[in-house]
């Protein structure tokens, strides 16, 4: 049995190994971080998030690359092009008690 195992091991072909990159080359390579942002241009919290993302990206400047994709989101897809009274809209959406706060 041992003889079979040894002859099997001898018949195996050596694995070609890829030469590892040098540590300097690995250190020089900047990782790419993909960021998908779903945002509405009229949303104030989306703007806050945009500014925080920009600040975070600045902290990694020179250490990483960023691939940012902006995707649209409508807070109110039923809104038409005409102007509306915001207070009336809030009353209709949230109720007068909450709007009064």
Buried (B, 14 or more C-beta within 10 A) or exposed (E): EEEEEEEEEEEEEEEEEEEEEEEEEEEEEEEEEEEEEEBBEEBEEBEEBBEEBEEEBEEEEEEEBBEEEEEEEEEEEEEEEEEEEEEEEBBEEEEEEEBEE
